[in-house]
Amino acid sequence: MTLLQTLNINGKRLNQSLHDLAQIGRLENGGICRLAFSPEDWQGRELVRRWMVEAGLQVRIDTAGNMIGCLPGKLEAPALATGSHIDTVPCGGKFDGNLGVLAGIEVARTLQENGLVLNHPYEVMVFSDEEDTMIGGRAMAGTASLNAADYRRKDGRPIDECVNQFGGDWGHLAEARRTRQEVCAFVELHVEQGGVLEMAGKQIGVVQGVVGLQRYQIHITGRPNHAGTTPMDQRQDALVAAAQVVLAVNRLAIDPPGHRVATVGALQVWPNAANIVPGQVQASLDVRDLSQAVIDQLVADLKVEMASIAQVTNTKIEILPQLNVAPSPAADHIQATIAEASASLGLSFMAMPSRAGHDALEMGRFTDMGMIFVPSEGGFSHSEVEYTSPEDCTHGANVLLETLLRLDRHYR
């Protein structure tokens, strides 16, 4: 029996680590509030840093405030890396991000306990501020703005002060950038944050990539008028036009079938009164897919639909870009390696996109990237009811270990 078939992480210890970290920032309802750059985030990072040191990792903080632990390899070679984040949303769960970090540490523990040294250096990364600005991942990828004024953190604190307080150095932020010559592959283990795996009855998700995102504001201008005295055939009702736009967005996303999703999630109506025909509507549009071409085609088709809607409703419709994040595909050979690792462990798996953003998206900008998903019970995340079973957490960590061992032989 080969080493790849016999080496396993300590599942009990991994799940105890998840439990222990979840005590920092714990809320009365069972959720966790460990906002980036908060005292709770500092306390959590100190606990994780201690675990890293105990696992034999050499720990440093880069200029973006990312905490990076490294095990030296046998060769002078680019590192194999994993990791995620430990900051949370205001009422999050104990698995989002945390599983990826702690599984990475558990891999280091397993390697050390078995006297195994990889050919490549092995790095575990704790990215800073993933839930808000993603400054850690963006700085490492070289996509971050160096102008602190470009960032609007939800708590209002200046990003440069936050980074500096957590051991970074905003004045030298560009030095956090890494290259393919330094990191040959990055593999992130994460809870799915949706219900696809559970519904399909699969234990592992082999992530095809992190979807691209385009966000727009749609402005619809009609004419406000009296709701009682304005005949139906004389109206320029902006809300009626908006309703047709919403239906068009939904139809274009559904047909033909695929991975794309499109959402109108916010509407503002003026004058917003019961007895006035709506004169203006502002709507949001969020479009995501693994293919930039698919996103661009959906938006182009929608513009044609909106021109027709504007003509029929006698309104003016404009679409204004707000955000454009390009897709980040997972490397084919890493997807294949994750699938092989899952099969060797007797775990069921399926290919799927990640429709939520992760630091892996940024890492994929400069090096080979892959992601491993494990099921989220009920599809819940960013919530106190977020739950992934101890068995699934252990399965995911073992797939991560197996994947890294195989990649260590792939990159020569």
C-alpha positions in Angstrom: 0.0 0.0 0.0 1.4 3.4 -1.0 1.9 6.4 1.1 -0.8 8.2 -0.8 -3.3 5.6 0.2 -2.3 5.4 3.9 -1.6 9.0 5.1 -4.6 10.7 6.7 -5.1 13.8 8.7 -6.3 13.6 12.3 -10.1 14.4 11.9 -10.8 14.7 15.6 -8.0 17.2 16.0 -9.1 19.2 13.0 -12.7 19.5 14.2 -11.5 20.4 17.7 -9.5 23.2 16.2 -12.6 24.4 14.4 -14.5 24.4 17.7 -11.8 26.2 19.6 -11.4 29.0 17.0 -15.2 29.4 16.9 -15.2 30.5 20.6 -13.5 33.7 19.6 -16.2 36.2 18.7 -19.0 33.8 19.5 -22.5 35.4 19.7 -25.4 34.5 22.0 -27.3 33.0 19.0 -24.4 30.7 18.2 -23.0 32.8 15.3 -19.6 34.3 15.1 -18.6 38.0 14.8 -14.9 38.2 14.1 -14.7 41.2 11.7 -11.5 41.8 9.9 -9.0 44.0 11.9 -11.1 43.8 15.1 -9.8 42.7 18.5 -11.5 39.3 17.9 -9.7 39.0 14.6 -6.4 39.7 16.3 -7.2 37.1 19.0 -8.1 34.5 16.4 -4.9 35.2 14.4 -2.8 34.8 17.5 -4.4 31.4 18.2 -3.8 30.3 14.6 -0.2 31.6 14.6 0.4 29.5 17.7 -1.0 26.4 16.0 1.2 27.2 13.0 4.4 27.4 15.1 3.5 24.2 16.9 3.0 22.5 13.5 6.6 23.5 12.6 5.6 26.3 10.2 7.8 29.4 10.0 5.4 32.3 10.3 5.7 35.8 8.8 3.4 38.7 8.1 3.6 40.3 4.7 3.0 44.0 4.0 -0.7 43.4 3.3 -1.2 41.8 6.7 -1.4 38.3 5.4 -0.1 35.7 7.8 1.9 33.0 6.1 3.3 29.8 7.6 6.0 27.9 5.7 7.5 24.4 5.9 10.8 24.2 3.9 11.0 21.6 1.2 13.8 19.4 0.0 14.3 21.5 -3.2 14.9 25.1 -4.0 11.5 25.4 -5.7 8.3 27.4 -5.8 5.9 26.7 -2.9 2.7 24.6 -2.9 0.2 26.8 -1.0 -3.2 26.5 0.6 -5.2 28.6 3.0 -8.2 30.9 3.3 -9.4 33.5 5.9 -10.6 33.6 9.5 -12.5 36.9 9.4 -16.3 36.6 9.3 -19.4 38.6 8.4 -21.2 40.3 11.3 -23.1 37.0 12.1 -21.2 34.2 10.4 -20.5 30.5 11.0 -17.5 28.6 12.1 -16.7 26.9 8.7 -16.5 29.7 6.1 -12.8 30.3 5.5 -11.8 28.8 8.8 -11.9 25.2 7.4 -9.4 26.1 4.7 -6.9 27.6 7.1 -7.2 24.9 9.8 -7.1 22.1 7.3 -3.9 23.6 5.9 -2.4 23.5 9.4 -3.6 20.0 9.9 -1.8 19.0 6.7 1.4 20.5 8.2 0.9 18.6 11.4 0.4 15.3 9.5 3.5 15.8 7.4 5.6 16.6 10.6 4.2 13.6 12.5 5.0 11.2 9.7 8.5 12.7 9.1 7.5 13.6 5.5 9.2 16.5 3.8 7.8 17.6 0.5 10.0 18.4 -2.5 8.5 21.9 -2.6 8.1 24.4 0.3 4.6 24.2 1.7 2.8 27.4 2.7 -0.4 28.0 4.7 -1.9 31.4 4.1 -4.3 33.4 6.2 -5.6 36.2 4.0 -6.5 39.6 5.5 -10.0 41.1 5.2 -11.5 38.6 2.8 -15.1 39.5 3.7 -14.8 43.2 3.0 -12.0 44.5 0.8 -10.1 41.3 0.0 -7.0 43.4 0.4 -4.8 40.4 1.3 -5.6 38.3 -1.8 -5.5 41.3 -4.1 -2.2 42.5 -2.8 -0.7 39.1 -3.2 -2.0 38.9 -6.8 -0.8 42.4 -7.6 -4.4 43.6 -8.4 -4.8 45.8 -5.3 -4.9 49.6 -5.6 -2.1 51.2 -3.7 -4.2 54.2 -2.9 -5.9 53.8 0.5 -8.6 56.3 -0.5 -9.9 53.8 -3.1 -11.2 51.5 -0.3 -14.4 52.0 1.7 -14.5 49.5 4.5 -17.9 48.9 6.0 -16.8 50.0 9.5 -15.4 53.2 8.1 -11.8 52.6 9.3 -9.0 53.6 6.9 -7.6 50.5 5.3 -4.0 51.6 5.6 -4.3 52.1 9.3 -6.0 48.6 9.7 -3.3 46.9 7.7 -0.5 48.6 9.6 -2.1 47.7 13.0 -2.1 44.0 12.0 1.6 43.9 11.2 1.5 45.0 7.6 3.1 48.0 6.0 0.8 50.0 3.6 3.7 52.1 2.4 5.3 48.9 0.9 2.0 47.1 0.0 3.3 46.3 -3.5 5.9 44.1 -1.9 3.2 41.6 -0.9 2.9 40.6 -4.6 3.9 37.0 -5.3 4.7 35.4 -8.7 4.5 31.9 -10.3 8.2 31.5 -9.6 7.4 31.8 -5.9 4.1 29.9 -5.7 3.6 27.1 -8.3 0.1 26.1 -7.1 -2.6 27.2 -4.7 -5.4 24.8 -3.6 -8.2 26.1 -1.3 -10.5 23.9 0.7 -13.8 25.6 1.4 -17.4 24.8 2.4 -19.7 25.1 -0.6 -21.9 27.8 0.8 -24.8 26.5 -1.3 -26.9 23.3 -1.6 -25.7 21.8 -4.8 -23.5 19.0 -3.3 -26.1 18.1 -0.7 -28.8 17.9 -3.4 -26.6 15.8 -5.7 -25.6 13.5 -2.8 -21.9 14.1 -3.5 -19.1 14.4 -0.9 -16.6 16.5 -2.8 -16.9 19.4 -5.2 -14.1 19.8 -7.8 -14.3 23.5 -8.5 -13.9 24.4 -12.1 -13.2 28.0 -11.3 -14.5 31.1 -9.6 -17.1 32.9 -11.7 -16.7 36.3 -13.1 -19.0 39.0 -11.9 -20.4 42.1 -13.7 -22.6 44.5 -11.8 -24.7 47.3 -13.3 -27.2 49.9 -12.4 -30.2 50.2 -14.7 -32.0 53.6 -14.8 -35.5 53.7 -16.2 -37.1 57.1 -16.8 -40.8 57.5 -17.5 -43.2 60.3 -16.4 -44.9 60.5 -13.0 -48.6 61.2 -13.2 -51.9 60.9 -11.4 -52.8 57.2 -10.8 -56.5 58.0 -11.1 -56.7 60.4 -14.0 -54.1 59.0 -16.4 -55.5 56.5 -18.9 -53.6 53.3 -19.2 -52.7 53.9 -22.9 -51.2 57.4 -22.0 -48.9 56.2 -19.3 -45.1 56.2 -19.2 -44.8 53.8 -16.3 -41.2 53.3 -15.3 -42.1 50.4 -13.0 -44.0 48.5 -15.6 -40.9 48.8 -17.8 -38.7 47.7 -14.9 -40.9 44.6 -14.3 -40.4 43.6 -17.9 -36.6 44.1 -17.6 -36.6 41.9 -14.5 -38.4 39.1 -16.4 -36.0 39.5 -19.3 -33.0 39.1 -17.1 -34.5 35.9 -15.6 -35.4 34.5 -19.0 -32.0 35.2 -20.5 -30.2 33.5 -17.5 -32.4 30.4 -17.6 -32.5 29.7 -21.4 -30.4 28.0 -22.7 -29.4 26.0 -19.5 -25.9 26.6 -18.2 -23.9 27.8 -15.2 -24.7 31.5 -15.5 -26.9 33.3 -13.0 -28.4 36.8 -13.2 -30.1 38.7 -10.5 -32.0 42.0 -10.0 -31.8 42.3 -6.3 -32.5 45.9 -5.5 -35.2 48.4 -6.8 -35.8 52.0 -6.0 -39.0 53.7 -7.2 -39.8 57.4 -7.5 -42.0 59.1 -6.3 -42.9 55.8 -4.6 -46.5 56.8 -3.8 -49.6 54.7 -4.0 -51.5 57.3 -6.1 -48.7 58.2 -8.6 -47.7 56.4 -11.7 -44.0 55.7 -11.2 -41.7 58.1 -13.0 -38.3 56.6 -12.3 -36.8 53.3 -11.3 -33.3 52.4 -10.5 -32.5 48.6 -10.5 -29.4 46.6 -9.8 -28.1 43.8 -12.1 -25.7 41.1 -11.0 -24.4 38.6 -13.7 -22.0 35.7 -13.0 -20.5 32.9 -15.0 -17.3 31.0 -15.5 -17.0 32.3 -19.1 -16.5 36.0 -19.8 -17.9 35.5 -23.2 -21.2 34.1 -21.7 -21.5 37.1 -19.4 -20.8 39.6 -22.2 -23.4 37.8 -24.5 -26.1 37.9 -21.8 -25.6 41.6 -21.2 -25.6 42.3 -25.0 -28.8 40.3 -25.4 -30.4 42.2 -22.4 -29.5 45.6 -24.1 -31.5 44.5 -27.2 -34.4 43.5 -25.0 -34.3 46.8 -23.1 -34.4 48.8 -26.3 -37.6 47.0 -27.2 -39.1 47.4 -23.8 -38.3 51.1 -23.8 -40.0 51.5 -27.1 -43.1 49.7 -26.1 -43.4 51.4 -22.7 -42.4 54.8 -24.0 -39.6 55.1 -21.5 -35.9 55.6 -21.5 -33.7 52.8 -20.2 -29.9 53.1 -19.5 -27.5 50.5 -18.2 -24.4 51.7 -16.3 -21.5 49.5 -15.4 -20.5 49.4 -11.7 -18.2 46.4 -11.2 -16.3 44.0 -13.4 -14.5 41.0 -11.9 -13.1 38.6 -14.5 -13.6 34.9 -14.0 -10.7 32.9 -12.5 -10.6 29.3 -14.0 -9.1 26.4 -12.0 -6.1 24.8 -13.7 -7.2 21.6 -15.5 -4.5 19.4 -14.0 -5.4 20.6 -10.5 -9.0 19.7 -11.1 -7.9 16.3 -12.4 -5.7 15.8 -9.3 -8.5 16.7 -6.9 -10.8 14.2 -8.7 -8.1 11.5 -8.5 -7.5 12.2 -4.8 -11.2 11.9 -4.1 -11.5 8.6 -6.0 -8.5 7.2 -4.2 -10.3 7.9 -0.9 -13.5 6.4 -2.1 -15.3 9.7 -2.0 -18.0 10.7 -4.5 -17.4 14.0 -6.3 -18.7 16.3 -9.0 -17.4 19.2 -11.0 -19.0 22.6 -10.2 -18.3 26.3 -10.4 -17.8 28.5 -7.4 -20.4 31.3 -7.7 -19.1 33.1 -4.6 -15.8 35.0 -4.5 -12.8 33.6 -2.6 -9.1 34.5 -2.3 -8.5 31.6 -4.7 -10.0 33.9 -7.4 -7.1 36.3 -6.9 -4.5 33.6 -6.6 -5.6 32.3 -9.9 -4.5 35.6 -11.5 -0.8 34.6 -11.3 -0.5 30.9 -10.6 -2.2 27.5 -11.0 -5.3 27.5 -8.8 -7.8 24.9 -7.6 -10.5 24.6 -5.0 -12.1 21.7 -3.1 -15.7 22.1 -1.9 -17.4 20.1 0.9 -21.2 20.2 1.5 -23.0 22.9 3.5 -26.0 21.4 5.2 -29.2 23.1 3.9 -27.0 25.3 1.7 -26.7 27.9 4.5 -23.6 30.1 4.9 -22.9 33.6 6.3 -25.3 32.6 9.1 -25.3 31.1 12.5 -26.9 28.0 11.2 -24.0 27.2 8.8 -23.0 23.6 9.3 -20.7 21.1 7.7 -20.4 17.7 9.4 -17.2 16.6 11.1 -17.0 13.7 8.6 -17.2 16.1 5.6 -14.6 18.4 7.1 -12.3 15.4 7.5 -13.0 14.2 4.0 -12.2 17.6 2.6 -8.9 17.9 4.5 -7.9 14.4 3.4 -8.6 15.3 -0.2 -6.5 18.4 0.3 -3.6 16.4 1.7 -3.8 13.8 -1.1 -4.0 16.6 -3.7 -0.9 18.4 -2.3 1.1 15.1 -2.2 0.3 14.4 -5.9 1.0 18.0 -6.9 4.4 17.8 -5.1 5.3 15.1 -7.7 3.7 16.9 -10.6 5.7 20.1 -10.4 9.3 19.1 -11.1 
